[in-house]
Amino acid sequence: MATIRQNKVSRLLQREMSDIFQKEGKILFPGGLVTITNVQISPDLSIAKFYLSLLGNLKPKETLELLLEKKSELRNELSHKVKHQLRIVPDLRFFIDESYEAMLRIDELLKK
């Protein structure tokens, strides 16, 4: 169970990274949209796991590879945004959130 501090940092990181994706999304993800559905932070605040939902014609594997390539740039950008709230910006890890696709499959099965 996450502590109050972890929850606050998670929300802060989600809000700021979403802002970065919104501003630079057209360049990073042409023809698609990436939204952050959840952020989990480790108890020592050193690792942040971002769960992403992809819309449009984005392929999950290619998107994760792109984010891996741009990880240091994204972390640097994030550090400029949260430098007054956090001493150390956590390491960024990106995962595809499969819950939306699972919901669509269940909904489709229920309609049959």
FENSULJO-V12756 format. One record per helix or strand. SS is the DSSP state (H for helix, E for strand). FROM is the first residue (numbers start at 1). LEN is the number of residues. If there is no record, write none. Layout:
# FENSULJO-V12756
ss: {SS SS}
from: {FROM FROM}
len: {LEN LEN}
This chain:
# FENSULJO-V12756
ss: {H E E H H E H}
from: {4 32 47 60 71 91 99}
len: {25 10 10 10 12 6 13}
